[in-house]
Amino acid sequence: YNAKKVFLSNVNYQPAMTLTSGATVQLSGPCTFYALTTNSGSSFIQGANNNLALTGDTTFAAATFTKDTGTGTVSFTGTHTLNSANQDLGHVNF
């Protein structure tokens, strides 16, 4: 990710994704991630009206997740561990 901003839409990302400091991912459409970790200094932005599906272990470092600004939801399916660092995830489905 090289400390750049990446926009993702309609992605089914099956390998584990780890965002390092300086990296930003912003959704521009619905996406699914199988394992997602954001480290301090990184940013994961759900965008507007984008559904986010998380199917595996998920860890958000403090102040690294920005919830959807519209009608998008965060859905958790399968068996996983969630550490949200007490961040507001918005509209959540389990």
C-alpha positions in Angstrom: 0.0 0.0 0.0 3.1 2.2 0.3 1.6 5.1 2.3 -0.9 5.8 -0.5 -4.7 5.9 -0.7 -6.4 3.1 -2.5 -10.1 3.1 -3.5 -11.8 -0.3 -3.6 -15.2 -1.3 -5.0 -16.9 -4.7 -5.4 -13.8 -6.5 -4.1 -13.9 -9.9 -2.4 -10.4 -9.8 -0.8 -9.5 -13.3 0.5 -5.9 -12.9 1.8 -5.4 -11.2 5.1 -5.0 -7.4 4.7 -2.9 -5.4 7.1 -2.7 -1.6 6.7 0.5 -0.1 8.0 1.1 3.5 9.2 0.4 5.9 6.4 -1.7 3.6 4.3 -5.4 4.4 3.5 -8.2 2.3 2.0 -11.4 3.9 1.1 -14.4 2.0 -0.1 -16.2 3.3 -3.2 -18.6 0.3 -3.3 -19.4 -2.9 -1.4 -16.5 -5.1 -0.3 -15.7 -8.3 1.6 -12.6 -8.9 3.6 -11.6 -12.2 5.2 -9.1 -10.8 7.7 -8.5 -7.1 8.2 -6.1 -5.3 10.5 -5.4 -1.6 10.7 -2.3 -0.5 12.5 -1.8 2.9 14.2 -1.4 5.7 11.7 -3.4 3.9 9.0 -6.9 4.6 7.9 -9.9 2.5 6.7 -12.7 4.6 5.4 -16.1 2.9 4.6 -17.2 5.9 2.5 -20.9 6.6 1.7 -23.5 3.9 1.2 -21.0 1.1 1.0 -21.7 -2.3 2.7 -18.6 -3.9 4.3 -18.6 -7.6 5.0 -16.0 -9.0 7.4 -15.7 -12.8 7.6 -12.6 -13.3 9.7 -10.5 -11.8 12.4 -10.7 -8.0 12.5 -8.6 -5.6 14.4 -8.9 -1.8 14.2 -6.3 0.2 16.0 -7.7 3.3 17.8 -8.8 6.1 15.4 -8.2 4.1 12.2 -11.8 3.3 11.2 -14.3 5.8 9.7 -17.8 4.5 9.5 -20.2 4.9 6.5 -21.7 8.3 6.2 -24.9 7.0 4.5 -26.8 3.8 4.6 -23.9 1.3 4.4 -23.6 -1.5 7.0 -20.9 -3.6 8.5 -21.7 -7.3 8.5 -19.9 -10.0 10.5 -20.3 -13.6 9.4 -18.5 -16.7 10.3 -16.3 -17.3 13.3 -13.9 -14.4 14.1 -12.4 -12.2 16.7 -13.2 -8.5 16.7 -11.2 -5.8 18.3 -12.7 -2.4 17.4 -10.7 -0.2 19.9 -14.0 1.1 21.1 -14.7 2.8 17.7 -18.2 3.5 16.4 -18.7 1.0 13.5 -22.0 2.4 12.5 -24.9 0.1 11.4 -23.7 -3.4 12.3 -25.2 -6.8 11.5 -24.2 -10.1 13.1 
